[in-house]
Amino acid sequence: AQTVTQSQPEMSVQEAETVTLSCTYDTSENNYYLFWYKQPPSRQMILVIRQEAYKQQNATENRFSVNFQKAAKSFSLKISDSQLGDTAMYFCALSEGGGADGLTFGKGTHLIIQP
Amino acid sequence: NAGVTQTPKFRVLKTGQSMTLLCAQDMNHEYMYWYRQDPGMGLRLIHYSVGEGTTAKGEVPDGYNVSRLKKQNFLLGLESAAPSQTSVYFCASSYLNRNQPQHFGDGTRLSIL
């Protein structure tokens, strides 16, 4: 069975700093997708970024980028120039197989951006 | 754009009562999902559906039933509510192509006393 592990329950950084959230996963599939979701206090689940396993190039979305290491099964999220609005829970998630059978989530990292 | 709408947003039940959570999406998505979120546990898949009239079990299906009679709606039922089912429930939907991300509703906070 697939698993997703986030080893940092909580992180705190100063505004404008760069922060990296860790995620490791395990899957027997060769082709799969990885996602980072943000959950602010409003409870909404917001897609931050996604990565297709067969693509070598790391995904980027404005201040958000990933470091995807397929062999190591690692998928970290880097947030540059962090802002107060980045304070939230961040979940790493894996989609494998046909993609129809849902996402497997990590337990999340609570990121706090200090002013 | 409504996206994914969950009804109700909050509910308190007594042990043994039954209820149905409604999820509606207006994006013509084929796939729909129900997750539960517990403190420190992330989201876990309860049931899912790959199309109208089809349902399948996820990671934690016990105590729940689902139905998808219409493509746009996915219902989650609690037959006999138990305190262990106190949680925040999220519905999500996505297109047939697995490359597409899931879109989530705002969640339903359910407390079982």
gemmi code that builds the backbone of each chain (N, CA, C; Angstrom):
import gemmi

chains = {
    "A": [
        ("ALA", (0.845, -1.193, 0.000), (0.000, 0.000, 0.000), (0.883, 1.247, 0.000)),
        ("GLN", (0.369, 2.277, -0.643), (1.134, 3.511, -0.721), (1.111, 4.250, 0.611)),
        ("THR", (2.202, 4.933, 0.914), (2.282, 5.728, 2.141), (2.929, 7.067, 1.839)),
        ("VAL", (2.575, 8.061, 2.631), (3.153, 9.400, 2.536), (3.536, 9.838, 3.939)),
        ("THR", (4.775, 10.284, 4.098), (5.278, 10.653, 5.412), (5.768, 12.091, 5.412)),
        ("GLN", (5.246, 12.859, 6.343), (5.735, 14.224, 6.571), (6.302, 14.246, 7.982)),
        ("SER", (7.585, 14.435, 8.084), (8.278, 14.249, 9.362), (8.352, 15.504, 10.224)),
        ("GLN", (7.851, 16.608, 9.715), (7.910, 17.870, 10.460), (6.498, 18.280, 10.876)),
        ("PRO", (6.088, 18.021, 12.095), (4.722, 18.382, 12.499), (4.487, 19.894, 12.487)),
        ("GLU", (5.540, 20.664, 12.806), (5.371, 22.114, 12.847), (6.690, 22.798, 12.502)),
        ("MET", (6.581, 23.923, 11.783), (7.756, 24.730, 11.472), (7.374, 26.200, 11.624)),
        ("SER", (8.369, 26.993, 11.996), (8.134, 28.412, 12.168), (9.302, 29.188, 11.577)),
        ("VAL", (9.009, 30.180, 10.729), (10.054, 31.004, 10.123), (9.606, 32.458, 10.143)),
        ("GLN", (10.574, 33.334, 9.927), (10.253, 34.755, 9.845), (9.773, 35.110, 8.437)),
        ("GLU", (8.926, 36.106, 8.384), (8.445, 36.617, 7.112), (9.627, 36.946, 6.202)),
        ("ALA", (9.465, 36.635, 4.912), (10.457, 36.871, 3.853), (11.539, 35.785, 3.782)),
        ("GLU", (11.600, 34.911, 4.765), (12.578, 33.828, 4.699), (12.099, 32.725, 3.743)),
        ("THR", (13.014, 31.857, 3.404), (12.699, 30.681, 2.592), (12.574, 29.474, 3.506)),
        ("VAL", (11.581, 28.638, 3.241), (11.351, 27.466, 4.084), (11.104, 26.257, 3.194)),
        ("THR", (11.573, 25.101, 3.656), (11.391, 23.856, 2.912), (10.663, 22.834, 3.771)),
        ("LEU", (9.579, 22.304, 3.239), (8.794, 21.261, 3.919), (9.121, 19.917, 3.284)),
        ("SER", (9.326, 18.916, 4.123), (9.761, 17.602, 3.636), (8.586, 16.649, 3.452)),
        ("CYS", (8.747, 15.762, 2.490), (7.754, 14.716, 2.240), (8.466, 13.535, 1.607)),
        ("THR", (8.243, 12.357, 2.145), (8.719, 11.139, 1.501), (7.521, 10.237, 1.274)),
        ("TYR", (7.634, 9.351, 0.318), (6.488, 8.511, -0.028), (6.972, 7.140, -0.445)),
        ("ASP", (6.042, 6.220, -0.514), (6.358, 4.885, -0.985), (5.240, 4.413, -1.905)),
        ("THR", (5.596, 3.912, -3.044), (4.642, 3.390, -4.003), (5.315, 2.346, -4.859)),
        ("SER", (4.533, 1.396, -5.336), (5.061, 0.370, -6.234), (4.828, 0.733, -7.691)),
        ("GLU", (4.145, 1.855, -7.912), (3.852, 2.283, -9.267), (5.046, 3.004, -9.873)),
        ("ASN", (5.076, 3.001, -11.210), (6.108, 3.746, -11.918), (5.613, 5.133, -12.317)),
        ("ASN", (4.323, 5.205, -12.556), (3.726, 6.466, -12.974), (2.716, 6.908, -11.922)),
        ("TYR", (2.934, 8.058, -11.356), (2.068, 8.554, -10.299), (2.184, 10.073, -10.261)),
        ("TYR", (1.377, 10.670, -9.416), (1.347, 12.128, -9.308), (1.480, 12.519, -7.843)),
        ("LEU", (2.144, 13.622, -7.624), (2.339, 14.135, -6.274), (1.804, 15.553, -6.195)),
        ("PHE", (1.238, 15.879, -5.041), (0.611, 17.181, -4.849), (0.990, 17.753, -3.482)),
        ("TRP", (0.983, 19.056, -3.418), (1.002, 19.769, -2.141), (-0.289, 20.576, -2.051)),
        ("TYR", (-1.004, 20.376, -0.926), (-2.209, 21.141, -0.649), (-1.971, 22.005, 0.580)),
        ("LYS", (-2.584, 23.174, 0.564), (-2.527, 24.114, 1.683), (-3.895, 24.173, 2.337)),
        ("GLN", (-3.923, 24.129, 3.679), (-5.174, 24.260, 4.404), (-5.041, 25.378, 5.431)),
        ("PRO", (-5.522, 26.568, 5.105), (-5.474, 27.683, 6.069), (-6.509, 27.467, 7.168)),
        ("PRO", (-6.552, 28.349, 8.160), (-7.531, 28.205, 9.239), (-8.983, 28.154, 8.742)),
        ("SER", (-9.244, 28.672, 7.569), (-10.597, 28.611, 7.003), (-11.021, 27.189, 6.660)),
        ("ARG", (-10.077, 26.248, 6.685), (-10.329, 24.819, 6.478), (-10.374, 24.422, 5.003)),
        ("GLN", (-10.343, 25.384, 4.093), (-10.346, 25.030, 2.670), (-9.097, 24.236, 2.306)),
        ("MET", (-9.216, 23.341, 1.354), (-8.068, 22.600, 0.820), (-7.717, 23.233, -0.522)),
        ("ILE", (-6.542, 23.831, -0.608), (-6.146, 24.597, -1.782), (-4.922, 23.942, -2.418)),
        ("LEU", (-5.022, 23.628, -3.700), (-3.877, 23.043, -4.398), (-2.770, 24.077, -4.535)),
        ("VAL", (-1.570, 23.698, -4.129), (-0.416, 24.579, -4.233), (0.391, 24.263, -5.490)),
        ("ILE", (0.686, 22.971, -5.668), (1.556, 22.586, -6.766), (1.436, 21.089, -6.999)),
        ("ARG", (1.719, 20.628, -8.203), (1.655, 19.199, -8.511), (2.836, 18.812, -9.396)),
        ("GLN", (3.156, 17.521, -9.302), (4.321, 16.990, -10.040), (3.956, 15.640, -10.632)),
        ("GLU", (4.256, 15.465, -11.900), (4.048, 14.166, -12.538), (5.335, 13.380, -12.447)),
        ("ALA", (5.268, 12.141, -12.015), (6.474, 11.359, -11.729), (7.350, 11.140, -12.946)),
        ("TYR", (6.751, 11.095, -14.131), (7.549, 10.817, -15.316), (8.254, 12.055, -15.848)),
        ("LYS", (7.985, 13.208, -15.254), (8.643, 14.439, -15.677), (9.868, 14.689, -14.798)),
        ("GLN", (10.993, 14.894, -15.432), (12.238, 15.139, -14.702), (12.266, 16.529, -14.070)),
        ("GLN", (11.691, 17.483, -14.785), (11.773, 18.870, -14.350), (10.909, 19.105, -13.127)),
        ("ASN", (11.483, 19.810, -12.153), (10.739, 20.141, -10.953), (9.683, 21.212, -11.246)),
        ("ALA", (8.494, 21.038, -10.678), (7.409, 21.994, -10.888), (7.643, 23.270, -10.089)),
        ("THR", (7.201, 24.391, -10.658), (7.262, 25.679, -9.946), (5.962, 26.424, -10.182)),
        ("GLU", (5.547, 27.153, -9.159), (4.361, 28.008, -9.242), (4.656, 29.262, -8.416)),
        ("ASN", (5.114, 30.286, -9.128), (5.442, 31.560, -8.474), (6.458, 31.335, -7.345)),
        ("ARG", (6.102, 31.585, -6.092), (7.057, 31.455, -4.982), (7.220, 30.005, -4.518)),
        ("PHE", (6.453, 29.103, -5.069), (6.452, 27.714, -4.632), (7.180, 26.841, -5.660)),
        ("SER", (8.042, 25.989, -5.182), (8.729, 25.056, -6.059), (8.940, 23.753, -5.302)),
        ("VAL", (9.186, 22.691, -6.065), (9.413, 21.393, -5.439), (10.794, 20.884, -5.818)),
        ("ASN", (11.297, 20.003, -4.950), (12.507, 19.249, -5.257), (12.070, 17.786, -5.282)),
        ("PHE", (11.915, 17.258, -6.485), (11.416, 15.902, -6.681), (12.595, 14.988, -6.949)),
        ("GLN", (12.821, 14.057, -6.044), (13.893, 13.074, -6.165), (13.246, 11.696, -6.260)),
        ("LYS", (13.042, 11.238, -7.514), (12.272, 10.015, -7.722), (12.936, 8.792, -7.100)),
        ("ALA", (14.226, 8.663, -7.278), (14.931, 7.491, -6.762), (14.854, 7.436, -5.237)),
        ("ALA", (14.916, 8.584, -4.607), (14.861, 8.659, -3.152), (13.430, 8.716, -2.644)),
        ("LYS", (12.466, 8.821, -3.547), (11.048, 8.966, -3.206), (10.848, 10.129, -2.229)),
        ("SER", (11.357, 11.264, -2.664), (11.289, 12.473, -1.854), (10.645, 13.587, -2.670)),
        ("PHE", (9.818, 14.398, -2.007), (9.070, 15.442, -2.702), (8.918, 16.627, -1.750)),
        ("SER", (9.922, 17.485, -1.694), (9.891, 18.600, -0.750), (9.349, 19.862, -1.418)),
        ("LEU", (8.757, 20.718, -0.602), (8.168, 21.977, -1.064), (8.992, 23.131, -0.530)),
        ("LYS", (9.418, 23.999, -1.420), (10.149, 25.196, -1.021), (9.275, 26.424, -1.242)),
        ("ILE", (9.161, 27.223, -0.189), (8.421, 28.473, -0.273), (9.420, 29.613, -0.131)),
        ("SER", (9.533, 30.411, -1.153), (10.462, 31.543, -1.140), (9.732, 32.814, -0.725)),
        ("ASP", (10.496, 33.743, -0.117), (9.922, 35.029, 0.270), (8.588, 34.811, 1.001)),
        ("SER", (8.642, 34.053, 2.073), (7.415, 33.656, 2.761), (6.610, 34.873, 3.242)),
        ("GLN", (5.295, 34.710, 3.211), (4.368, 35.782, 3.586), (3.460, 35.314, 4.715)),
        ("LEU", (2.888, 36.267, 5.436), (2.018, 35.921, 6.565), (0.866, 35.030, 6.111)),
        ("GLY", (0.383, 35.251, 4.886), (-0.713, 34.458, 4.354), (-0.344, 33.016, 4.039)),
        ("ASP", (0.934, 32.697, 4.136), (1.364, 31.311, 3.919), (1.161, 30.463, 5.167)),
        ("THR", (0.846, 31.090, 6.285), (0.567, 30.338, 7.518), (-0.604, 29.397, 7.286)),
        ("ALA", (-0.366, 28.110, 7.479), (-1.388, 27.092, 7.177), (-0.839, 25.708, 7.482)),
        ("MET", (-1.712, 24.713, 7.392), (-1.285, 23.309, 7.338), (-0.972, 22.985, 5.882)),
        ("TYR", (0.111, 22.248, 5.673), (0.482, 21.831, 4.328), (0.502, 20.309, 4.279)),
        ("PHE", (-0.210, 19.777, 3.289), (-0.308, 18.331, 3.136), (0.323, 17.897, 1.826)),
        ("CYS", (1.119, 16.867, 1.921), (1.677, 16.206, 0.752), (0.732, 15.046, 0.407)),
        ("ALA", (0.484, 14.819, -0.880), (-0.458, 13.768, -1.269), (0.027, 13.056, -2.519)),
        ("LEU", (-0.347, 11.779, -2.624), (0.089, 10.903, -3.708), (-1.129, 10.326, -4.411)),
        ("SER", (-1.082, 10.311, -5.726), (-2.121, 9.672, -6.528), (-1.454, 8.652, -7.431)),
        ("GLU", (-1.870, 7.394, -7.335), (-1.249, 6.357, -8.154), (-2.308, 5.519, -8.864)),
        ("GLY", (-1.852, 4.510, -9.567), (-2.761, 3.639, -10.273), (-3.549, 4.395, -11.312)),
        ("GLY", (-4.794, 4.108, -11.457), (-5.625, 4.790, -12.427), (-5.992, 6.182, -12.001)),
        ("GLY", (-5.648, 6.532, -10.793), (-5.943, 7.871, -10.314), (-7.346, 8.006, -9.786)),
        ("ALA", (-8.184, 6.989, -9.998), (-9.573, 7.115, -9.580), (-9.749, 6.815, -8.106)),
        ("ASP", (-8.796, 6.107, -7.521), (-9.015, 5.639, -6.154), (-8.466, 6.577, -5.110)),
        ("GLY", (-8.503, 7.840, -5.358), (-8.286, 8.834, -4.329), (-6.830, 9.158, -4.063)),
        ("LEU", (-6.649, 10.118, -3.183), (-5.329, 10.564, -2.777), (-4.951, 9.943, -1.443)),
        ("THR", (-3.657, 9.688, -1.289), (-3.114, 9.300, 0.007), (-2.371, 10.501, 0.562)),
        ("PHE", (-2.769, 10.936, 1.745), (-2.210, 12.148, 2.336), (-1.213, 11.832, 3.441)),
        ("GLY", (-0.247, 12.733, 3.607), (0.570, 12.724, 4.806), (-0.199, 13.373, 5.947)),
        ("LYS", (0.425, 13.375, 7.139), (-0.255, 13.920, 8.306), (-0.191, 15.445, 8.389)),
        ("GLY", (0.609, 16.041, 7.543), (0.630, 17.494, 7.473), (1.745, 18.142, 8.263)),
        ("THR", (2.106, 19.340, 7.838), (3.067, 20.200, 8.541), (2.387, 21.538, 8.794)),
        ("HIS", (2.383, 21.944, 10.064), (1.818, 23.242, 10.397), (2.908, 24.298, 10.244)),
        ("LEU", (2.758, 25.155, 9.251), (3.742, 26.202, 8.981), (3.251, 27.529, 9.542)),
        ("ILE", (4.098, 28.139, 10.343), (3.773, 29.441, 10.942), (4.769, 30.466, 10.431)),
        ("ILE", (4.264, 31.539, 9.840), (5.120, 32.622, 9.373), (5.012, 33.753, 10.399)),
        ("GLN", (6.144, 34.075, 11.017), (6.182, 35.103, 12.054), (6.448, 36.475, 11.438)),
        ("PRO", (5.770, 37.507, 11.910), (6.012, 38.863, 11.360), (7.355, 39.418, 11.826)),
    ],
    "B": [
        ("ASN", (-19.041, 30.737, -9.794), (-18.652, 29.319, -9.837), (-18.772, 28.698, -8.468)),
        ("ALA", (-19.736, 27.770, -8.283), (-19.924, 27.169, -6.974), (-18.835, 26.142, -6.686)),
        ("GLY", (-18.430, 25.347, -7.699), (-17.406, 24.325, -7.468), (-18.005, 23.126, -6.767)),
        ("VAL", (-17.480, 22.807, -5.576), (-17.955, 21.690, -4.773), (-18.632, 22.258, -3.532)),
        ("THR", (-19.896, 21.902, -3.353), (-20.687, 22.419, -2.235), (-21.096, 21.298, -1.310)),
        ("GLN", (-20.814, 21.456, -0.035), (-21.172, 20.457, 0.966), (-22.275, 21.005, 1.876)),
        ("THR", (-23.225, 20.118, 2.176), (-24.342, 20.479, 3.062), (-24.551, 19.367, 4.073)),
        ("PRO", (-24.686, 19.659, 5.387), (-24.546, 20.969, 6.018), (-23.080, 21.286, 6.307)),
        ("LYS", (-22.805, 22.441, 6.902), (-21.441, 22.803, 7.287), (-21.111, 22.339, 8.710)),
        ("PHE", (-22.119, 22.264, 9.551), (-21.944, 21.810, 10.928), (-23.140, 20.950, 11.314)),
        ("ARG", (-22.877, 19.973, 12.165), (-23.990, 19.168, 12.659), (-23.560, 18.473, 13.940)),
        ("VAL", (-24.500, 18.399, 14.882), (-24.279, 17.648, 16.112), (-25.328, 16.545, 16.175)),
        ("LEU", (-24.860, 15.330, 16.391), (-25.755, 14.177, 16.462), (-25.592, 13.479, 17.801)),
        ("LYS", (-26.600, 12.708, 18.140), (-26.483, 11.823, 19.291), (-26.101, 10.430, 18.788)),
        ("THR", (-25.408, 9.688, 19.633), (-25.033, 8.319, 19.294), (-26.263, 7.533, 18.871)),
        ("GLY", (-26.120, 6.817, 17.741), (-27.215, 5.997, 17.251), (-28.085, 6.673, 16.201)),
        ("GLN", (-28.015, 7.989, 16.087), (-28.797, 8.685, 15.070), (-28.174, 8.469, 13.698)),
        ("SER", (-28.970, 8.692, 12.687), (-28.467, 8.572, 11.319), (-28.567, 9.932, 10.633)),
        ("MET", (-27.735, 10.111, 9.626), (-27.819, 11.338, 8.845), (-27.115, 11.159, 7.504)),
        ("THR", (-27.383, 12.099, 6.597), (-26.778, 12.076, 5.274), (-26.110, 13.401, 4.994)),
        ("LEU", (-24.857, 13.327, 4.543), (-24.130, 14.505, 4.087), (-24.243, 14.565, 2.562)),
        ("LEU", (-24.506, 15.762, 2.063), (-24.678, 15.934, 0.622), (-23.491, 16.671, 0.035)),
        ("CYS", (-23.018, 16.186, -1.092), (-21.969, 16.854, -1.860), (-22.487, 17.075, -3.271)),
        ("ALA", (-22.374, 18.294, -3.746), (-22.803, 18.629, -5.104), (-21.685, 19.375, -5.823)),
        ("GLN", (-21.427, 18.964, -7.078), (-20.407, 19.656, -7.878), (-21.005, 20.054, -9.225)),
        ("ASP", (-20.588, 21.218, -9.696), (-21.130, 21.743, -10.949), (-20.067, 21.816, -12.031)),
        ("MET", (-19.042, 20.993, -11.941), (-17.931, 21.026, -12.900), (-17.956, 19.841, -13.864)),
        ("ASN", (-19.031, 19.051, -13.796), (-19.176, 17.888, -14.667), (-18.056, 16.862, -14.462)),
        ("HIS", (-17.573, 16.771, -13.231), (-16.507, 15.816, -12.925), (-17.049, 14.403, -12.867)),
        ("GLU", (-16.235, 13.444, -13.343), (-16.642, 12.045, -13.266), (-16.395, 11.449, -11.885)),
        ("TYR", (-15.249, 11.811, -11.293), (-14.854, 11.188, -10.034), (-15.282, 12.043, -8.841)),
        ("MET", (-15.762, 11.364, -7.813), (-16.087, 12.061, -6.566), (-15.613, 11.225, -5.384)),
        ("TYR", (-15.295, 11.909, -4.265), (-14.657, 11.272, -3.117), (-15.212, 11.832, -1.806)),
        ("TRP", (-15.189, 10.986, -0.800), (-15.430, 11.440, 0.558), (-14.215, 11.095, 1.414)),
        ("TYR", (-13.715, 12.094, 2.158), (-12.600, 11.925, 3.078), (-13.046, 12.357, 4.483)),
        ("ARG", (-12.329, 11.852, 5.462), (-12.477, 12.393, 6.801), (-11.127, 12.892, 7.288)),
        ("GLN", (-11.160, 13.954, 8.076), (-9.930, 14.534, 8.619), (-10.025, 14.571, 10.134)),
        ("ASP", (-9.119, 13.857, 10.762), (-9.025, 13.831, 12.218), (-7.728, 14.513, 12.649)),
        ("PRO", (-7.692, 15.054, 13.872), (-6.483, 15.754, 14.332), (-5.252, 14.872, 14.233)),
        ("GLY", (-4.200, 15.409, 13.610), (-2.939, 14.690, 13.508), (-2.950, 13.520, 12.543)),
        ("MET", (-4.036, 13.360, 11.760), (-4.133, 12.170, 10.904), (-4.131, 12.487, 9.418)),
        ("GLY", (-4.192, 13.744, 9.026), (-4.349, 14.038, 7.610), (-5.740, 13.604, 7.143)),
        ("LEU", (-5.946, 13.541, 5.836), (-7.217, 13.125, 5.270), (-7.152, 11.659, 4.893)),
        ("ARG", (-8.240, 10.936, 5.179), (-8.305, 9.530, 4.809), (-9.555, 9.278, 3.980)),
        ("LEU", (-9.403, 8.451, 2.970), (-10.472, 8.208, 2.020), (-11.497, 7.234, 2.595)),
        ("ILE", (-12.775, 7.620, 2.536), (-13.856, 6.779, 3.054), (-14.447, 5.932, 1.918)),
        ("HIS", (-15.011, 6.595, 0.928), (-15.569, 5.961, -0.264), (-15.311, 6.875, -1.450)),
        ("TYR", (-15.426, 6.297, -2.647), (-15.302, 7.112, -3.831), (-16.197, 6.561, -4.931)),
        ("SER", (-16.323, 7.360, -6.006), (-17.170, 6.972, -7.136), (-16.498, 7.408, -8.429)),
        ("VAL", (-16.471, 6.509, -9.397), (-15.858, 6.834, -10.692), (-16.896, 7.187, -11.736)),
        ("GLY", (-18.154, 7.237, -11.344), (-19.194, 7.637, -12.273), (-20.567, 7.406, -11.678)),
        ("GLU", (-21.565, 7.935, -12.344), (-22.942, 7.793, -11.883), (-23.297, 6.321, -11.704)),
        ("GLY", (-23.866, 6.015, -10.547), (-24.297, 4.656, -10.284), (-23.209, 3.722, -9.776)),
        ("THR", (-21.990, 4.211, -9.610), (-20.886, 3.365, -9.131), (-20.317, 3.922, -7.832)),
        ("THR", (-19.918, 3.022, -6.927), (-19.238, 3.426, -5.700), (-18.205, 2.373, -5.345)),
        ("ALA", (-17.223, 2.752, -4.551), (-16.187, 1.817, -4.122), (-15.671, 2.231, -2.753)),
        ("LYS", (-15.131, 1.246, -2.019), (-14.628, 1.510, -0.671), (-13.221, 2.084, -0.714)),
        ("GLY", (-12.982, 2.983, 0.235), (-11.656, 3.536, 0.404), (-10.957, 2.904, 1.589)),
        ("GLU", (-10.151, 3.683, 2.275), (-9.331, 3.181, 3.379), (-10.136, 2.922, 4.645)),
        ("VAL", (-11.133, 3.768, 4.941), (-11.880, 3.673, 6.197), (-13.393, 3.680, 5.939)),
        ("PRO", (-13.953, 2.631, 5.312), (-15.361, 2.663, 4.897), (-16.384, 2.234, 5.959)),
        ("ASP", (-15.917, 1.574, 7.047), (-16.852, 0.971, 7.993), (-17.716, 2.014, 8.673)),
        ("GLY", (-19.029, 1.743, 8.706), (-19.976, 2.633, 9.360), (-20.569, 3.682, 8.439)),
        ("TYR", (-20.144, 3.659, 7.167), (-20.615, 4.648, 6.192), (-21.188, 3.953, 4.960)),
        ("ASN", (-22.175, 4.596, 4.339), (-22.640, 4.157, 3.035), (-22.707, 5.373, 2.117)),
        ("VAL", (-22.650, 5.123, 0.823), (-22.652, 6.216, -0.147), (-23.563, 5.860, -1.307)),
        ("SER", (-23.990, 6.907, -2.007), (-24.761, 6.694, -3.226), (-24.487, 7.820, -4.204)),
        ("ARG", (-24.511, 7.445, -5.488), (-24.303, 8.445, -6.540), (-25.348, 8.179, -7.631)),
        ("LEU", (-26.542, 8.655, -7.370), (-27.643, 8.450, -8.306), (-27.577, 9.437, -9.462)),
        ("LYS", (-26.999, 10.607, -9.208), (-26.803, 11.597, -10.255), (-25.326, 11.953, -10.332)),
        ("LYS", (-24.850, 12.273, -11.490), (-23.431, 12.550, -11.692), (-22.941, 13.681, -10.795)),
        ("GLN", (-23.773, 14.664, -10.562), (-23.318, 15.836, -9.839), (-23.394, 15.691, -8.318)),
        ("ASN", (-24.032, 14.628, -7.833), (-24.226, 14.495, -6.385), (-23.599, 13.220, -5.853)),
        ("PHE", (-23.036, 13.326, -4.644), (-22.445, 12.168, -3.979), (-22.831, 12.262, -2.507)),
        ("LEU", (-23.623, 11.294, -2.034), (-24.158, 11.333, -0.682), (-23.381, 10.388, 0.229)),
        ("LEU", (-23.109, 10.854, 1.435), (-22.461, 10.031, 2.455), (-23.431, 9.846, 3.612)),
        ("GLY", (-23.735, 8.589, 3.938), (-24.665, 8.292, 5.011), (-23.985, 7.652, 6.206)),
        ("LEU", (-24.434, 8.069, 7.378), (-24.029, 7.406, 8.616), (-25.241, 6.651, 9.115)),
        ("GLU", (-25.119, 5.344, 9.178), (-26.276, 4.510, 9.496), (-26.658, 4.627, 10.973)),
        ("SER", (-25.672, 4.511, 11.853), (-25.881, 4.602, 13.290), (-24.649, 5.302, 13.874)),
        ("ALA", (-24.758, 6.613, 14.062), (-23.584, 7.422, 14.390), (-22.930, 6.989, 15.704)),
        ("ALA", (-21.594, 6.998, 15.694), (-20.805, 6.649, 16.871), (-19.834, 7.792, 17.169)),
        ("PRO", (-19.440, 7.970, 18.435), (-18.494, 9.046, 18.777), (-17.210, 8.999, 17.957)),
        ("SER", (-16.784, 7.808, 17.529), (-15.560, 7.670, 16.728), (-15.703, 8.306, 15.341)),
        ("GLN", (-16.940, 8.635, 14.963), (-17.167, 9.265, 13.669), (-17.171, 10.794, 13.761)),
        ("THR", (-16.915, 11.315, 14.941), (-16.705, 12.754, 15.083), (-15.478, 13.146, 14.276)),
        ("SER", (-15.654, 14.061, 13.334), (-14.582, 14.378, 12.406), (-15.000, 15.550, 11.525)),
        ("VAL", (-14.086, 15.976, 10.693), (-14.420, 16.921, 9.619), (-14.431, 16.122, 8.320)),
        ("TYR", (-15.519, 16.222, 7.584), (-15.691, 15.444, 6.359), (-15.536, 16.356, 5.139)),
        ("PHE", (-14.720, 15.896, 4.210), (-14.491, 16.634, 2.968), (-14.948, 15.813, 1.782)),
        ("CYS", (-15.620, 16.495, 0.885), (-15.945, 15.928, -0.409), (-15.006, 16.532, -1.440)),
        ("ALA", (-14.656, 15.754, -2.455), (-13.798, 16.246, -3.529), (-14.261, 15.651, -4.852)),
        ("SER", (-13.899, 16.308, -5.936), (-14.223, 15.780, -7.256), (-13.085, 16.081, -8.218)),
        ("SER", (-13.026, 15.314, -9.305), (-11.988, 15.548, -10.308), (-12.444, 14.999, -11.652)),
        ("TYR", (-11.721, 15.407, -12.709), (-11.983, 14.891, -14.041), (-11.477, 13.462, -14.165)),
        ("LEU", (-11.854, 12.816, -15.252), (-11.471, 11.443, -15.531), (-9.960, 11.307, -15.607)),
        ("ASN", (-9.285, 12.265, -16.179), (-7.839, 12.221, -16.331), (-7.168, 12.365, -14.972)),
        ("ARG", (-6.351, 11.391, -14.604), (-5.767, 11.409, -13.259), (-4.727, 12.501, -13.083)),
        ("ASN", (-4.365, 13.151, -14.162), (-3.463, 14.276, -14.055), (-4.133, 15.466, -13.404)),
        ("GLN", (-5.447, 15.482, -13.436), (-6.175, 16.621, -12.918), (-6.304, 16.543, -11.399)),
        ("PRO", (-6.090, 17.663, -10.724), (-6.169, 17.657, -9.257), (-7.602, 17.559, -8.778)),
        ("GLN", (-7.748, 17.174, -7.531), (-9.062, 17.129, -6.931), (-9.450, 18.514, -6.415)),
        ("HIS", (-10.732, 18.832, -6.573), (-11.283, 20.083, -6.050), (-12.090, 19.732, -4.809)),
        ("PHE", (-11.843, 20.453, -3.739), (-12.454, 20.116, -2.462), (-13.572, 21.076, -2.086)),
        ("GLY", (-14.573, 20.540, -1.363), (-15.559, 21.376, -0.710), (-14.965, 21.968, 0.560)),
        ("ASP", (-15.754, 22.756, 1.265), (-15.269, 23.464, 2.457), (-15.341, 22.628, 3.726)),
        ("GLY", (-15.871, 21.417, 3.618), (-15.895, 20.540, 4.785), (-17.162, 20.643, 5.597)),
        ("THR", (-17.461, 19.544, 6.303), (-18.581, 19.477, 7.250), (-18.018, 19.021, 8.588)),
        ("ARG", (-18.226, 19.848, 9.608), (-17.780, 19.443, 10.946), (-18.918, 18.705, 11.624)),
        ("LEU", (-18.673, 17.437, 11.955), (-19.703, 16.582, 12.541), (-19.251, 16.139, 13.927)),
        ("SER", (-20.113, 16.377, 14.906), (-19.838, 15.948, 16.282), (-20.890, 14.945, 16.710)),
        ("ILE", (-20.426, 13.819, 17.257), (-21.338, 12.776, 17.733), (-21.209, 12.706, 19.262)),
        ("LEU", (-22.304, 12.964, 19.943), (-22.255, 12.986, 21.410), (-22.699, 11.652, 22.011)),
    ],
}
model = gemmi.Model(1)
for chain_id, residues in chains.items():
    chain = gemmi.Chain(chain_id)
    for i, (resn, *xyz) in enumerate(residues, 1):
        res = gemmi.Residue()
        res.name, res.seqid = resn, gemmi.SeqId(i, " ")
        for name, pos in zip(("N", "CA", "C"), xyz):
            atom = gemmi.Atom()
            atom.name, atom.element = name, gemmi.Element(name[0])
            atom.pos, atom.b_iso = gemmi.Position(*pos), 0.0
            res.add_atom(atom)
        chain.add_residue(res)
    model.add_chain(chain)
structure = gemmi.Structure()
structure.add_model(model)
structure.setup_entities()
